[in-house]
């Protein structure tokens, strides 16, 4: 499957969505408006039934409407916007016609893989633009030309300033994980990028939450948008997650975490901290005590991030210590446990963190350490998830 600067194989003719010959399953996607090349591409990915967000978004995007989709990672958003975007591309015009903006490099890699797969069937090329990669590769790919850009805001802005990228012909723009992009400081970049795309473009925005900052973005840059949601109950942890918490003084949290490691056989786990400095400090302490832990956050070079993720997926690492970049930006399968070393800042953040475990019907647990200065945030989380969903966990302090 092609990624950065990829192109469809020369022997494969461009397939347009209007080609309805050889219609095969998945018939359920046909009912949602997918046709020809799109059906074949989706079928080859092994999907048979559209997810709720796909079912609700696809018909509207095919009509040319602007769409605001509320859905978490893992609900099929990429195909929900990717297939209509693919249908909009004219492979005969070697110019950028579509743009997908994504907050993190890891998520950008995942989305690029899907868009490039669609491009194999529709005959267009996809270019990935992310920080942490040699810019010469970008320049070579942009010089060859491409139809769809999938990138992080910082690197896209860099190329716009260099005038190595033009969005004057970009008719389809996607903001994916929009709340995360704003949360990590990309608001000004997004504003500059959208100002360089045509006013009459089609815009799709997908977000797990709908804070006021997203509402302002919708009001400013979208035209008569239609709002769709993956499910009315989307912002609740899945029932297979066992949610545990313990009150522990901030100075005792490290001791409590080591106690969990020694007594609960946590296995492959994801440990969340609020800040990059906190992640590094905790990781160093765990490694000094012989625990196989590594850090991941936005300051790591791309090669280092890739190595950490390979080791974690392969089982070489027990624990991954992360900032919120891992809550949605990383593809991490089969995590048995999530530990909130710091209480999340709000209920949405808590639910996203907890959602990293107990996927696809599997069981998992989420353990939250509640420090003496974090009671306000914890009360707000209890109000959202319900006291009945939480179990108290007794952990001895270092003075017991």
Kinemage of the C-alpha trace (Angstrom):
@kinemage 1
@onewidth
@group {chain A} dominant
@subgroup {mainchain}
@vectorlist {calphas} color= white
{ca unk a 1} P 0.000 0.000 0.000
{ca unk a 2} L 1.371 3.414 -0.972
{ca unk a 3} L 2.072 6.301 1.359
{ca unk a 4} L 4.240 9.396 0.951
{ca unk a 5} L 4.271 10.606 -2.624
{ca unk a 6} L 2.574 7.391 -3.690
{ca unk a 7} L 1.014 6.838 -7.039
{ca unk a 8} L -1.286 4.258 -8.562
{ca unk a 9} L 0.490 1.502 -10.512
{ca unk a 10} L 0.875 2.427 -14.181
{ca unk a 11} L -1.000 -0.628 -15.390
{ca unk a 12} L -4.081 0.139 -13.310
{ca unk a 13} L -6.484 2.374 -15.166
{ca unk a 14} L -8.170 5.193 -13.227
{ca unk a 15} L -11.542 3.916 -12.063
{ca unk a 16} L -14.325 6.429 -11.666
{ca unk a 17} L -17.104 6.081 -9.130
{ca unk a 18} L -19.677 6.000 -11.908
{ca unk a 19} L -18.377 2.645 -13.150
{ca unk a 20} L -20.993 0.310 -11.707
{ca unk a 21} L -19.874 -2.766 -13.587
{ca unk a 22} L -19.022 -5.847 -11.580
{ca unk a 23} L -20.875 -4.624 -8.491
{ca unk a 24} L -20.159 -6.957 -5.611
{ca unk a 25} L -20.531 -6.930 -1.868
{ca unk a 26} L -20.449 -5.004 0.400
{ca unk a 27} L -24.028 -4.249 -0.628
{ca unk a 28} L -24.644 -2.320 2.608
{ca unk a 29} L -22.142 0.318 1.451
{ca unk a 30} L -23.956 0.504 -1.885
{ca unk a 31} L -27.085 1.439 0.072
{ca unk a 32} L -25.113 4.272 1.713
{ca unk a 33} L -24.222 5.681 -1.718
{ca unk a 34} L -20.841 4.052 -2.394
{ca unk a 35} L -20.370 3.004 -6.007
{ca unk a 36} L -17.939 1.200 -8.338
{ca unk a 37} L -14.328 1.888 -7.413
{ca unk a 38} L -15.292 2.771 -3.859
{ca unk a 39} L -17.138 -0.517 -3.347
{ca unk a 40} L -14.181 -2.490 -4.621
{ca unk a 41} L -11.723 -0.557 -2.458
{ca unk a 42} L -13.842 -1.021 0.670
{ca unk a 43} L -14.456 -4.668 -0.135
{ca unk a 44} L -10.719 -5.269 -0.422
{ca unk a 45} L -10.272 -3.754 3.031
{ca unk a 46} L -12.607 -6.452 4.332
{ca unk a 47} L -15.464 -4.231 5.495
{ca unk a 48} L -19.013 -5.496 5.026
{ca unk a 49} L -21.184 -3.091 7.030
{ca unk a 50} L -20.833 0.693 7.353
{ca unk a 51} L -20.354 2.045 10.853
{ca unk a 52} L -22.918 4.548 12.207
{ca unk a 53} L -20.721 7.551 11.379
{ca unk a 54} L -20.210 6.260 7.823
{ca unk a 55} L -23.916 5.583 7.360
{ca unk a 56} L -24.814 9.128 8.412
{ca unk a 57} L -21.944 11.040 6.814
{ca unk a 58} L -21.556 9.424 3.398
{ca unk a 59} L -24.920 10.457 1.842
{ca unk a 60} L -24.495 14.073 2.995
{ca unk a 61} L -20.927 14.347 1.732
{ca unk a 62} L -21.934 12.828 -1.605
{ca unk a 63} L -24.552 15.591 -1.886
{ca unk a 64} L -21.768 18.155 -1.500
{ca unk a 65} L -22.824 19.234 1.979
{ca unk a 66} L -20.428 20.430 4.681
{ca unk a 67} L -20.499 17.944 7.559
{ca unk a 68} L -19.584 18.152 11.238
{ca unk a 69} L -19.140 14.603 12.529
{ca unk a 70} L -18.937 13.783 16.228
{ca unk a 71} L -17.103 10.489 16.582
{ca unk a 72} L -14.131 8.979 18.361
{ca unk a 73} L -11.110 7.339 16.784
{ca unk a 74} L -11.874 3.760 15.789
{ca unk a 75} L -15.427 4.465 14.569
{ca unk a 76} L -14.584 4.451 10.849
{ca unk a 77} L -14.209 8.196 10.301
{ca unk a 78} L -11.431 7.858 7.728
{ca unk a 79} L -13.633 6.025 5.234
{ca unk a 80} L -16.556 8.308 6.121
{ca unk a 81} L -14.682 11.301 4.691
{ca unk a 82} L -12.107 9.474 2.574
{ca unk a 83} L -14.487 7.823 0.132
{ca unk a 84} L -16.395 11.043 -0.778
{ca unk a 85} L -13.071 12.874 -1.042
{ca unk a 86} L -11.776 10.144 -3.376
{ca unk a 87} L -14.860 10.429 -5.558
{ca unk a 88} L -14.311 14.197 -5.898
{ca unk a 89} L -10.802 13.886 -7.349
{ca unk a 90} L -10.102 14.226 -11.069
{ca unk a 91} L -6.938 12.137 -11.625
{ca unk a 92} L -6.399 13.806 -14.998
{ca unk a 93} L -5.544 17.124 -13.321
{ca unk a 94} L -2.117 16.931 -11.661
{ca unk a 95} L -2.862 19.429 -8.890
{ca unk a 96} L -3.806 19.307 -5.230
{ca unk a 97} L -7.580 18.883 -5.049
{ca unk a 98} L -8.017 17.493 -1.540
{ca unk a 99} L -6.513 18.201 1.886
{ca unk a 100} L -6.805 16.235 5.134
{ca unk a 101} L -5.409 17.931 8.259
{ca unk a 102} L -4.568 15.706 11.235
{ca unk a 103} L -3.014 16.571 14.628
{ca unk a 104} L -0.343 13.871 15.022
{ca unk a 105} L 2.199 12.088 12.876
{ca unk a 106} L 1.060 8.617 13.913
{ca unk a 107} L -2.572 9.260 13.039
{ca unk a 108} L -1.432 10.886 9.801
{ca unk a 109} L 0.321 7.648 8.831
{ca unk a 110} L -2.851 5.643 9.457
{ca unk a 111} L -5.076 8.006 7.469
{ca unk a 112} L -2.573 8.209 4.615
{ca unk a 113} L -2.656 4.431 4.309
{ca unk a 114} L -6.434 4.430 3.819
{ca unk a 115} L -6.494 7.411 1.425
{ca unk a 116} L -3.637 5.935 -0.627
{ca unk a 117} L -5.561 2.646 -0.803
{ca unk a 118} L -8.571 4.501 -2.202
{ca unk a 119} L -6.233 6.288 -4.602
{ca unk a 120} L -5.128 2.942 -6.018
{ca unk a 121} L -8.714 2.358 -7.141
{ca unk a 122} L -9.594 5.887 -8.215
{ca unk a 123} L -6.233 6.600 -9.900
{ca unk a 124} L -5.037 9.524 -7.799
{ca unk a 125} L -1.836 10.075 -5.804
{ca unk a 126} L -1.499 10.867 -2.107
{ca unk a 127} L 1.283 12.855 -0.438
{ca unk a 128} L 1.913 12.731 3.304
{ca unk a 129} L 3.366 15.880 4.888
{ca unk a 130} L 4.438 15.486 8.514
{ca unk a 131} L 7.041 17.020 10.781
{ca unk a 132} L 10.001 14.956 11.902
{ca unk a 133} L 10.629 13.656 8.370
{ca unk a 134} L 13.301 14.991 5.956
{ca unk a 135} L 11.766 17.880 4.056
{ca unk a 136} L 13.626 16.895 0.874
{ca unk a 137} L 11.283 13.916 0.545
{ca unk a 138} L 8.341 16.284 0.686
{ca unk a 139} L 9.869 18.532 -1.955
{ca unk a 140} L 10.493 15.607 -4.307
{ca unk a 141} L 6.920 14.330 -3.891
{ca unk a 142} L 5.413 17.802 -4.362
{ca unk a 143} L 7.574 18.374 -7.424
{ca unk a 144} L 6.220 15.158 -8.983
{ca unk a 145} L 2.722 16.320 -8.134
{ca unk a 146} L -0.173 14.790 -6.249
{ca unk a 147} L -3.916 15.046 -5.843
{ca unk a 148} L -4.478 14.684 -2.084
{ca unk a 149} L -2.381 16.013 0.803
{ca unk a 150} L -2.625 14.302 4.191
{ca unk a 151} L -0.632 16.271 6.716
{ca unk a 152} L -0.118 17.880 10.078
{ca unk a 153} L -0.836 21.627 10.220
{ca unk a 154} L 2.747 22.658 11.027
{ca unk a 155} L 4.311 20.939 8.024
{ca unk a 156} L 1.507 22.049 5.683
{ca unk a 157} L 2.022 25.668 6.788
{ca unk a 158} L 5.759 25.260 6.208
{ca unk a 159} L 5.176 24.299 2.569
{ca unk a 160} L 2.602 27.020 2.012
{ca unk a 161} L 5.169 29.573 3.217
{ca unk a 162} L 7.845 28.073 0.973
{ca unk a 163} L 5.327 28.201 -1.890
{ca unk a 164} L 6.038 24.545 -2.577
{ca unk a 165} L 2.346 23.787 -1.984
{ca unk a 166} L -0.746 25.508 -3.372
{ca unk a 167} L -4.294 24.938 -2.161
{ca unk a 168} L -5.949 27.139 -4.788
{ca unk a 169} L -7.566 24.070 -6.391
{ca unk a 170} L -8.371 22.221 -3.166
{ca unk a 171} L -12.108 21.596 -3.391
{ca unk a 172} L -12.422 19.134 -0.517
{ca unk a 173} L -10.901 19.893 2.906
{ca unk a 174} L -11.086 17.656 5.990
{ca unk a 175} L -10.240 18.596 9.576
{ca unk a 176} L -9.855 15.311 11.450
{ca unk a 177} L -9.614 15.168 15.264
{ca unk a 178} L -10.306 18.908 15.205
{ca unk a 179} L -10.591 19.278 18.981
{ca unk a 180} L -7.185 17.643 19.413
{ca unk a 181} L -5.638 19.974 16.809
{ca unk a 182} L -6.939 23.011 18.657
{ca unk a 183} L -5.974 21.569 22.042
{ca unk a 184} L -2.312 21.225 21.059
{ca unk a 185} L -2.090 24.725 19.638
{ca unk a 186} L -2.804 24.536 15.916
{ca unk a 187} L -5.610 27.129 15.852
{ca unk a 188} L -3.576 29.817 14.029
{ca unk a 189} L -2.157 27.309 11.564
{ca unk a 190} L -5.620 25.986 10.722
{ca unk a 191} L -6.858 29.536 10.223
{ca unk a 192} L -4.019 30.328 7.796
{ca unk a 193} L -4.460 27.056 5.904
{ca unk a 194} L -8.210 27.402 5.421
{ca unk a 195} L -7.778 30.975 4.175
{ca unk a 196} L -5.681 29.644 1.295
{ca unk a 197} L -8.296 27.152 0.100
{ca unk a 198} L -11.193 28.234 -2.175
{ca unk a 199} L -14.240 29.718 -0.463
{ca unk a 200} L -16.571 27.391 -2.355
{ca unk a 201} L -14.783 24.239 -1.179
{ca unk a 202} L -16.542 21.392 0.604
{ca unk a 203} L -15.442 21.037 4.232
{ca unk a 204} L -15.771 18.077 6.584
{ca unk a 205} L -14.865 18.409 10.249
{ca unk a 206} L -14.628 15.430 12.582
{ca unk a 207} L -14.166 15.770 16.325
{ca unk a 208} L -14.680 13.636 19.405
{ca unk a 209} L -15.998 16.595 21.387
{ca unk a 210} L -17.707 19.879 20.552
{ca unk a 211} L -16.139 22.633 22.683
{ca unk a 212} L -16.800 26.299 21.962
{ca unk a 213} L -13.553 26.548 19.972
{ca unk a 214} L -14.911 23.983 17.480
{ca unk a 215} L -18.246 25.795 17.261
{ca unk a 216} L -16.380 28.998 16.330
{ca unk a 217} L -14.426 27.110 13.672
{ca unk a 218} L -17.646 25.734 12.196
{ca unk a 219} L -19.316 29.150 12.193
{ca unk a 220} L -16.322 30.813 10.531
{ca unk a 221} L -15.338 28.295 7.878
{ca unk a 222} L -18.270 26.023 7.064
{ca unk a 223} L -21.394 26.658 5.001
{ca unk a 224} L -24.772 25.453 6.278
{ca unk a 225} L -23.128 22.385 7.804
{ca unk a 226} L -25.030 19.278 8.838
{ca unk a 227} L -24.127 17.759 12.208
{ca unk a 228} L -24.026 13.972 12.595
{ca unk a 229} L -23.085 11.799 15.560
{ca unk a 230} L -21.728 8.264 15.720
{ca unk a 231} L -24.118 7.345 18.516
{ca unk a 232} L -26.053 9.220 21.200
{ca unk a 233} L -24.046 7.406 23.886
{ca unk a 234} L -20.645 7.861 22.260
{ca unk a 235} L -19.147 9.818 25.151
{ca unk a 236} L -19.402 7.043 27.705
{ca unk a 237} L -16.790 4.368 28.432
{ca unk a 238} L -17.654 0.964 27.021
{ca unk a 239} L -19.206 -1.472 29.483
{ca unk a 240} L -16.292 -3.924 29.264
{ca unk a 241} L -13.913 -1.417 30.912
{ca unk a 242} L -13.491 -1.912 34.650
{ca unk a 243} L -13.041 1.607 36.052
{ca unk a 244} L -11.021 1.763 39.267
{ca unk a 245} L -9.748 4.701 41.277
{ca unk a 246} L -7.768 5.362 44.440
{ca unk a 247} L -7.039 8.471 46.451
{ca unk a 248} L -3.285 8.836 46.725
{ca unk a 249} L -1.158 11.823 47.681
{ca unk a 250} L 0.843 13.248 44.805
{ca unk a 251} L 4.130 12.345 46.516
{ca unk a 252} L 2.985 8.712 46.834
{ca unk a 253} L 1.865 8.129 43.246
{ca unk a 254} L 5.157 6.609 42.102
{ca unk a 255} L 5.069 4.144 44.992
{ca unk a 256} L 1.447 3.311 44.144
{ca unk a 257} L 2.321 2.652 40.500
{ca unk a 258} L 5.158 0.309 41.451
{ca unk a 259} L 2.763 -1.473 43.809
{ca unk a 260} L 0.387 -2.041 40.889
{ca unk a 261} L 3.263 -3.393 38.813
{ca unk a 262} L 4.324 -5.829 41.535
{ca unk a 263} L 0.882 -7.041 42.649
{ca unk a 264} L -1.560 -6.795 39.734
{ca unk a 265} L 0.485 -8.218 36.838
{ca unk a 266} L -0.673 -5.352 34.640
{ca unk a 267} L 1.009 -6.576 31.460
{ca unk a 268} L 1.087 -4.204 28.481
{ca unk a 269} L -0.236 -0.919 29.836
{ca unk a 270} L -0.567 2.722 28.851
{ca unk a 271} L 0.278 5.257 31.574
{ca unk a 272} L -0.971 8.809 31.071
{ca unk a 273} L 0.617 11.976 32.420
{ca unk a 274} L -0.517 15.526 31.767
{ca unk a 275} L 2.805 17.043 30.688
{ca unk a 276} L 5.839 16.032 28.616
{ca unk a 277} L 8.150 16.823 31.550
{ca unk a 278} L 6.037 14.590 33.778
{ca unk a 279} L 6.166 11.772 31.219
{ca unk a 280} L 9.973 11.915 31.024
{ca unk a 281} L 10.399 12.096 34.798
{ca unk a 282} L 8.117 9.118 35.428
{ca unk a 283} L 9.701 7.047 32.657
{ca unk a 284} L 13.204 7.668 33.997
{ca unk a 285} L 12.112 6.597 37.491
{ca unk a 286} L 10.499 3.388 36.256
{ca unk a 287} L 13.519 2.441 34.139
{ca unk a 288} L 15.856 3.039 37.097
{ca unk a 289} L 13.772 0.521 39.029
{ca unk a 290} L 14.028 -2.068 36.266
{ca unk a 291} L 10.575 -1.656 34.699
{ca unk a 292} L 10.538 -1.812 30.889
{ca unk a 293} L 8.950 1.576 30.172
{ca unk a 294} L 9.406 4.137 27.419
{ca unk a 295} L 8.035 7.632 26.879
{ca unk a 296} L 6.124 8.987 23.906
{ca unk a 297} L 5.133 12.600 23.321
{ca unk a 298} L 5.348 15.349 20.741
{ca unk a 299} L 8.982 16.303 21.407
{ca unk a 300} L 10.408 12.960 20.304
{ca unk a 301} L 11.924 12.691 16.839
{ca unk a 302} L 9.868 10.640 14.417
{ca unk a 303} L 12.416 7.813 14.199
{ca unk a 304} L 12.420 7.480 17.991
{ca unk a 305} L 8.618 7.490 18.153
{ca unk a 306} L 8.489 4.765 15.514
{ca unk a 307} L 10.979 2.597 17.443
{ca unk a 308} L 9.062 3.010 20.693
{ca unk a 309} L 5.791 2.053 19.035
{ca unk a 310} L 7.318 -1.012 17.346
{ca unk a 311} L 8.732 -2.220 20.653
{ca unk a 312} L 5.448 -1.641 22.465
{ca unk a 313} L 3.362 -3.433 19.848
{ca unk a 314} L 5.773 -6.362 19.759
{ca unk a 315} L 5.672 -6.799 23.537
{ca unk a 316} L 9.278 -5.770 24.206
{ca unk a 317} L 7.963 -2.948 26.392
{ca unk a 318} L 5.668 -3.445 29.360
{ca unk a 319} L 4.575 0.133 29.768
{ca unk a 320} L 4.182 3.114 27.489
{ca unk a 321} L 4.132 6.442 29.335
{ca unk a 322} L 2.382 9.094 27.276
{ca unk a 323} L 0.784 12.483 27.077
{ca unk a 324} L -2.623 12.832 25.457
{ca unk a 325} L -1.038 12.518 22.029
{ca unk a 326} L -1.540 8.763 22.538
{ca unk a 327} L -5.205 9.061 23.465
{ca unk a 328} L -6.234 9.375 19.841
{ca unk a 329} L -3.125 9.665 17.742
{ca unk a 330} L -1.669 6.180 18.138
{ca unk a 331} L -2.836 2.832 16.849
{ca unk a 332} L -2.192 0.596 19.865
{ca unk a 333} L -4.019 -2.747 19.872
{ca unk a 334} L -4.712 -5.030 22.821
{ca unk a 335} L -3.919 -2.790 25.774
{ca unk a 336} L -4.912 -4.570 28.944
{ca unk a 337} L -4.782 -1.562 31.255
{ca unk a 338} L -4.784 2.222 31.252
{ca unk a 339} L -3.442 4.119 34.263
{ca unk a 340} L -4.293 7.790 34.732
{ca unk a 341} L -1.276 8.836 36.798
{ca unk a 342} L -2.695 12.363 36.666
{ca unk a 343} L -6.455 12.900 36.712
{ca unk a 344} L -7.617 13.975 33.233
{ca unk a 345} L -8.586 17.618 32.939
{ca unk a 346} L -12.196 16.881 31.949
{ca unk a 347} L -14.643 14.028 31.400
{ca unk a 348} L -14.083 13.901 27.635
{ca unk a 349} L -10.358 13.452 28.110
{ca unk a 350} L -11.010 10.730 30.685
{ca unk a 351} L -13.302 8.850 28.327
{ca unk a 352} L -10.793 9.044 25.463
{ca unk a 353} L -8.014 7.732 27.683
{ca unk a 354} L -10.172 4.933 29.063
{ca unk a 355} L -11.212 4.100 25.503
{ca unk a 356} L -7.687 2.895 24.711
{ca unk a 357} L -8.473 -0.405 26.469
{ca unk a 358} L -11.343 -2.930 26.173
{ca unk a 359} L -11.633 -2.561 22.410
{ca unk a 360} L -13.547 -4.878 20.108
{ca unk a 361} L -15.477 -6.427 22.991
{ca unk a 362} L -12.396 -7.355 25.025
{ca unk a 363} L -12.149 -6.636 28.722
{ca unk a 364} L -9.746 -4.157 30.248
{ca unk a 365} L -9.301 -1.876 33.218
{ca unk a 366} L -8.629 1.803 33.779
{ca unk a 367} L -7.076 2.912 37.067
{ca unk a 368} L -7.052 6.569 38.096
{ca unk a 369} L -4.837 8.049 40.820
{ca unk a 370} L -6.678 10.955 42.467
{ca unk a 371} L -4.292 13.358 44.188
{ca unk a 372} L -5.099 15.958 46.808
{ca unk a 373} L -5.092 18.779 44.235
{ca unk a 374} L -7.222 16.952 41.665
{ca unk a 375} L -10.518 16.474 43.491
{ca unk a 376} L -12.356 19.105 41.423
{ca unk a 377} L -11.543 17.438 38.094
{ca unk a 378} L -12.383 14.025 39.527
{ca unk a 379} L -15.798 15.180 40.755
{ca unk a 380} L -16.643 16.412 37.253
{ca unk a 381} L -15.668 13.022 35.827
{ca unk a 382} L -17.800 11.173 38.394
{ca unk a 383} L -20.755 13.347 37.425
{ca unk a 384} L -20.388 12.302 33.779
{ca unk a 385} L -19.665 8.571 34.094
{ca unk a 386} L -21.742 7.934 37.223
{ca unk a 387} L -20.592 6.799 40.655
{ca unk a 388} L -21.999 3.311 40.104
{ca unk a 389} L -19.575 2.721 37.227
{ca unk a 390} L -16.519 3.267 39.467
{ca unk a 391} L -14.804 0.902 41.903
{ca unk a 392} L -12.586 2.030 44.754
{ca unk a 393} L -9.137 0.452 44.843
{ca unk a 394} L -7.117 0.291 48.048
{ca unk a 395} L -3.382 0.877 47.533
{ca unk a 396} L -1.009 1.099 50.501
{ca unk a 397} L 1.007 4.282 50.849
{ca unk a 398} L 4.744 4.252 51.489
{ca unk a 399} L 3.995 4.882 55.167
{ca unk a 400} L 1.680 1.888 55.692
